[in-house]
Amino acid sequence: MGDQVGQVVEGTLYYLPYTEFQRVRVLKLPREQRVAIFADMCRLNALYKIAYAGSGHIGSSFSSLDIISWLLMEEMNDDDIFFSSKGHDAPGYYAALIGMGKIDFDFIHKLRKIDGLPGHPDIGTPGIVTNTGSLGMGISKAKGMVFASRLGKRSGRVFVMTGDGEVQEGQFWESLVSAVNYGLHEITVIIDHNKLQSDTFDKNVSDLGDLEAKLHAFGWRVERCDGNNISAFAATLASLKGEPRPKVIIADTFKGKGVSFMEHTSLASDAAMYHFHSGAPDASSYQLAAQEIMSRLQQCMSDASASVLVFKTVEREATAPPSTKVQRLIPAYSRALLEQAKKHPNLVALDADLILDTGLIPFRDQFPNRFFECGIAEQDMVSIAGGMALKGLLPVVHSFACFLSARPNEQIYNNATEKTKIIYVGSLAGVVPGGPGHSHQAVRDISALAAMPGLEMIEPCCSEEVAQVLQYCVTEAVGSSYLRLVSIPCDIPYQLPPDYVLKPGHGVVLVEGVDVTIIGYGPVLLAQAWWAASMLRDIGISVRVVNLPWLNRVDSSWLESVLADCRHVITLDNHYLVGGQGEMLAAAMFGLPVTLTRLGLTDIPVCGSNNEVLHALGLDADGIAKVVIGCLDSK
Amino acid sequence: MGDQVGQVVEGTLYYLPYTEFQRVRVLKLPREQRVAIFADMCRLNALYKIAYAGSGHIGSSFSSLDIISWLLMEEMNDDDIFFSSKGHDAPGYYAALIGMGKIDFDFIHKLRKIDGLPGHPDIGTPGIVTNTGSLGMGISKAKGMVFASRLGKRSGRVFVMTGDGEVQEGQFWESLVSAVNYGLHEITVIIDHNKLQSDTFDKNVSDLGDLEAKLHAFGWRVERCDGNNISAFAATLASLKGEPRPKVIIADTFKGKGVSFMEHTSLASDAAMYHFHSGAPDASSYQLAAQEIMSRLQQCMSDASASVLVFKTVEREATAPPSTKVQRLIPAYSRALLEQAKKHPNLVALDADLILDTGLIPFRDQFPNRFFECGIAEQDMVSIAGGMALKGLLPVVHSFACFLSARPNEQIYNNATEKTKIIYVGSLAGVVPGGPGHSHQAVRDISALAAMPGLEMIEPCCSEEVAQVLQYCVTEAVGSSYLRLVSIPCDIPYQLPPDYVLKPGHGVVLVEGVDVTIIGYGPVLLAQAWWAASMLRDIGISVRVVNLPWLNRVDSSWLESVLADCRHVITLDNHYLVGGQGEMLAAAMFGLPVTLTRLGLTDIPVCGSNNEVLHALGLDADGIAKVVIGCLDSK
């Protein structure tokens, strides 16, 4: 922006209003040039949204925006459909939909907010045709749409964008076969080949090898082009007209395209971690990135002899100073895993492209030959672990709880039938973070794994308990276990008793009380229960809060003793009510002289900030306190 | 056998004793010739086992036996491992292991019997290194074994046999990538390319296209040979020595090899169904098949100047005449589906290579353009259904309950988050048939699907109720549903009341009684409960038996009314206790003044005949009656 707009100011966020999009969309320019400006405008607005929301996926939003913009502005007609199978490019796609007037402009301020734009696509949003966020399903869904169109004698093409890490999912390959056999020429897949997946370069995670050859061998028409060169992409698309086979374009792109220091080519080495996959840029990164995009935009407008763009601004909210009581369970897990690994040479760790999020970097660095990166291939990972366990290793298998419990569900069962010992560690467990949306909110994992014979499921409520739980899984548990881990930093107001020792099926009282007993697990809801108890104490109601880390077992004597003087019990599930700890406790408490109220989720969770989500579900301290009062009123 | 042994007699089963295997294994013959005789001897014994057991997989046992025999007799040393990923060739593999003296010979009479040889492999059997039966996991498991060997500085190769239909599973492709990246030369995959999958020709189910090119593109060393020509196979294996990449041999074989009318080339047309995939041959097919193998064997021995083989015989047990009360729910479902399809033009049906078993042939024949064969690709199938539902179709998705609930578990959840309407139909539900073993005994499906928001789960107890349940799913259910179907023919002693109408959350009394109320679902256990009630009536105990087809909902007023005069309740789950109907009822009955006893499975089910399995689990009439008496004693 240089002369025209001046220096981007720290602490200020910038975006382009809808009127500017309207103006640019009709600029008398070559189509490619107009689309390039539009795409960059969307980059600025996507960056704004992510900075304003505090999290979101910059890298793949930026890599894909040239392609998306061309499709929306120039290629597609009303019968055509576009969707992103990877889904985490949502901020970019939303920006384009907003720029095209398909989504109300005010939503620009509502990324990852309740009733706003979810972190991953949901059909509740205008312009979104299918829910994505769990990888590899896109081509299959496109096929279903085409079959439906054909039966209904409707025409229309389906453009599906996938990630390049995404093609590591077996379903991607599974879905290619019948597309050819049914001759589904309506489908064009665009692989946003930005060379990086969640953590780092594809080739270091799980090398795709000769991707073109693979796709060719599956019988698809394959083209390859520079996906950040709009002319090249447009020409490639044009060359596919009339092709009777399903088509795939490998679009070579730059992750973080459009901001020099966010582009993957800026990484110092092949081994470097990429910092702009998800999360929000810090203040200075934001400032530099906005400056670069805005300056380029103004230059482009000037080159096009168009008047300068006028930006709108919003002051960035000051971040609250971190509480001193904040605990992070993932680093605690990293430390605990190292401890166990030192003692147990047969312990190996497996990862599915989430080495950072699952806390495995220290382990990999210290035990490189005992670390197995499997790529985004959870089924393969779990069955590899099965083979390892049969041969005497103790595999510890990592992914987000939502994926780990569901994607390889059958493979976990197969392992269970062999009665070997495997530790499954599911992080990002529970309904918060609420920003990524329902594809990532793991509130079904306990249920999905509940009937695995011999599987013990445990969720620690604080850093200290993490180490004890892992110790139990490694050294005491006879069979396999599922360690459920909350990933968000938690402000934890309680402390375990100094002499606390984890004991199978037993819980521990965090707050003493006599009127109502709340039983739950994990830091998110136990903290809310603690605050509820604290609030209620002020109005003379005495609430006992009990941490029961055991998700699928309870010692009946302990349960009877802890409820001996109690008439009202509330269970708290950071999970759907169905299949949660509360349901297990209901069966265990059958016949005891208590009332039982079970709190948890009953429907697909909303997306939003953590506080918004807990409040909407009635699972924040206020909500819990109200239920306590209700219990006592109805006695 | 002609002159030497005479005519094979109807009603007699033939097998070769271990002493004959000992003799043949040391015959002074060229290795290939000796192995060929051994393989044919195993064919005869596999045929015996299947005929004696009453079920088993002939086709792929026969196609793979030349390969397996060569590996066991000539190729493998003590450090090497072989397993079959497809697993349904178990009768053939067991025959070879028995012939090699690795499994006690007496087990030849115990296929699919309790404490015998399971229908699919289990590591409880000597010589079996991993559990298989759910497809596509083999290469992943082999990788895990190799990683473990490398860490332990152990050597040894892993030979994995897969089916050719099996390669339709995404996990197969998912598993190829890291094998190349890690250079796992220890692994040799042998694809038993017998051209047919469960129902018919691969190419008609889901054409594999150029399989060699695909495998090449994934970076594996690929060879192809005649897998029923032992010399060719041996030479191919030899050519792979020293290859640094993982290796795959496409072994072209004949499904049913060794019995002319069982070989797939005998099928009248490409569209014909193959009759020897699973099940048992009828008396005349057995007689002809045995005759052909035995005659050839004697000819081979004669050619080898060896003395004739001496067979042992067993009289085939007379089959009990079918009961007049037998009901088959799958044909009832076929009829009901046709009825609904006629009324609802948007109804489409999807199948994953189980068109016969899931009762879809009538639908396919009558509505060919509304039938979608997806191959063994459950994830793809379910996401296709998701795409269809988004575009206005009503997809009805079919597979066995064990696979449908687990393999595409994440895909079903993704569809659920879109709140579209899809009907999932899981057949082969429950613990019986007990013969196929735990990979096929669907006793975890209710639990695995329990927390899918909006999914109603229903299991009909008789043919008549099947139609009502499907009618409900199609026309009344707001959202998606899971129709759980028992596949075995059931002797059903009860009748629904003449005016019975399925009502959400409501059950129906099948037998009146006052002392104890048994609540259950489905024909298998309700029939046992009925017989238990009948036995107990004779000793003065009055048992009420209630059919509650709703697996995850119950109307609380109905429940209270049906239990109004009741002090003891027993729930019956044809499923693990965890996540079954009983657990749901426990939560619903909380606070009611009754005792509750929940019957169902607590551990991985045994394999065996249906009666054996139900008895072992205490879920037959005797077992249920004992629990009733126990309830009354403890009051």
Interface residues (C-beta under 8 A of the other chain):
Chain A: D122 I123 V129 T130 N131 T132 S134 G136 M137 S140 K141 A142 K143 G144 M145 V146 F147 A148 S149 L151 G152 Q168 E169 G170 Q171 F172 W173 E174 S175 V177 S178 V180 N181 S206 D207 L208 G209 D210 A213 K214 H216 A217 F218 G219 V348 N369 R370 F372 C374 G375 A377 Q379 D380 M381 V382 S383 I384 A385 G386 G387 M388 A389 L390 K391 G392 L393 P395 F403 A406 R407 N409 E410 Q411 Y413 N414 A416 T417 E418 K419 H438 S439 V443 R444 S447 A448 A450 A451 M452 P453 G454 N552 H575 Y576 V578 G579 E583 M584 A586 A587 M589 F590 G591 T595 L596 R598 T602 D603 I604
Chain B: D122 I123 V129 T130 N131 T132 S134 G136 M137 S140 K141 A142 K143 G144 M145 V146 F147 A148 S149 L151 G152 Q168 E169 G170 Q171 F172 W173 E174 S175 V177 S178 V180 N181 S206 D207 L208 G209 D210 A213 K214 H216 A217 F218 G219 V348 N369 R370 F372 C374 G375 A377 Q379 D380 M381 V382 S383 I384 A385 G386 G387 M388 A389 L390 K391 G392 L393 P395 F403 A406 R407 N409 E410 Q411 Y413 N414 A416 T417 E418 K419 H438 S439 V443 R444 S447 A448 A450 A451 M452 P453 G454 N552 H575 Y576 V578 G579 E583 M584 A586 A587 M589 F590 G591 T595 L596 R598 T602 D603 I604
